[in-house]
Amino acid sequence: MSLKLNKRVEKIRPYIPGKPEEVLRRELGIDRIIKLASNENPLGTSPKAIEALKKEITKSYFYPDDTYYSLKNKLSKHYNVPADWIILGSGSVELIKMAANLVLDEGKYAIVSKNSFLMYKKVVQEFAGDEYIIWVDTTEDYEYDLKGYEKALNSDKNISILFIANPNNPTGSYIPAKKLYNFIKNTPEEVLIILDEAYVEYADAEDYESGLQWIKEFPNLFLIRTLSKAYGLAGLRVGVGFAQKELIDILMKVRLPFNVSRLAAVAAEAAIDDKDFLELSFKTNKKGKEFLYRELTNIGFKVFPSQTNFLMFIPSVNPKILIKKLEKEGIILRPLDPFEIPEAIRITIGTMEQNKILIETLKKILKEF
Ligand SMILES: Cc1ncc(COP(=O)(O)O)c(C=O)c1O
């Protein structure tokens, strides 16, 4: 390659998402595919959002309103946050990238937890370089280790950003509110804190709390949500970021114009209004999670508690072989070697029908080992 690539790019590996349904269908030539690999909503998209999409589709030739006035006002009321404390992204991944773009550079470090969402590593590689990542190990149970973060903050490195997913992907673990709040309070104001709450709508532990209202207190806190999970809009790409106006204004400098499509914006508005869909999504997930937790444990797998719409488990057999065998049966799960937990597998909670098929198929396959 004769291009004059910047040296950071060489170290970046393209993101490998969960295997798409279409790919396996092509590979196997079978119709029934159950994809439980990308933490999508198994109930699909809110009917209200679908209605809104149908109405808007004929306006697709128009650019969106780049101020996103209507959607931001809806979000402002819904979350009780001023509209100018909100920024939208093409999925929350774009917001993560914008934040990294603001503060990272060669020589500036980022704190990233091992066994967490892969995008954090990727954006640091892109804007600073691989060598500027300070990795913090997770605990024995693969939980975030805030003590490790504190230690990194107290080092002599020039740290500009840190990333926290709460609850975490792919482990499903969470950080209790008090602990996280105290950590944020003790973090120097010049360090940008990314608090990623992609799975907040599923979390119901007594000591879990969203950090949304904390943004009033901490000018360096950027809180990120997504409509890809509980709101069922993964295919449309809508992320929502919250921070004090001053930080939002700086983030706006690196935002691409029209970064949320017209269709995505109207669907997001309708989805936010669809309380029934959200409630059904939560209940279906909770029931499915309890079912899968029990069944997978009974099968003899080590299953980790989860505050999300997925479970991480360590199977009693080789995970790679197990995943391959399941794929042959049309079921897609997520291998966790990219997350550096090669011994484990992640499964998105499906509909009860999907969950039951998964368990039956697993039992059949395990006899072959
Ligand atoms: C922790 C976490 N953050 C962010 C995202 C990105 O979601 P999206 O870009 O679809 O909003 C995901 C997706 O899996 C995630 O697990």
The ligand as a Tripos MOL2 file, in Angstrom:
@<TRIPOS>MOLECULE
LIG
   16    16     1     0     0
SMALL
NO_CHARGES

@<TRIPOS>ATOM
      1 C1        -22.0210   -1.0080   26.2020 C.3       1 LIG1
      2 C2        -22.4730   -0.6260   24.8470 C.ar      1 LIG1
      3 N1        -22.3940    0.6410   24.4840 N.ar      1 LIG1
      4 C3        -22.7800    1.0500   23.2610 C.ar      1 LIG1
      5 C4        -23.2660    0.1520   22.3460 C.ar      1 LIG1
      6 C5        -23.5830    0.6540   20.9650 C.3       1 LIG1
      7 O1        -24.8890    0.7570   20.6620 O.3       1 LIG1
      8 P1        -25.4190    1.6250   19.4650 P.3       1 LIG1
      9 O2        -24.2800    2.1820   18.6950 O.co2     1 LIG1
     10 O3        -26.2490    0.7000   18.6750 O.co2     1 LIG1
     11 O4        -26.2020    2.7190   20.1180 O.co2     1 LIG1
     12 C6        -23.3680   -1.1870   22.6620 C.ar      1 LIG1
     13 C7        -23.8430   -2.1410   21.6640 C.2       1 LIG1
     14 O5        -23.7850   -3.3120   21.7670 O.2       1 LIG1
     15 C8        -22.9500   -1.5860   23.9540 C.ar      1 LIG1
     16 O6        -22.9990   -2.8550   24.3100 O.3       1 LIG1
@<TRIPOS>BOND
     1     1     2 1
     2     2     3 ar
     3     2    15 ar
     4     3     4 ar
     5     4     5 ar
     6     5     6 1
     7     5    12 ar
     8     6     7 1
     9     7     8 1
    10     8     9 2
    11     8    10 1
    12     8    11 1
    13    12    13 1
    14    12    15 ar
    15    13    14 2
    16    15    16 1
@<TRIPOS>SUBSTRUCTURE
     1 LIG1         1 GROUP 0 **** ****
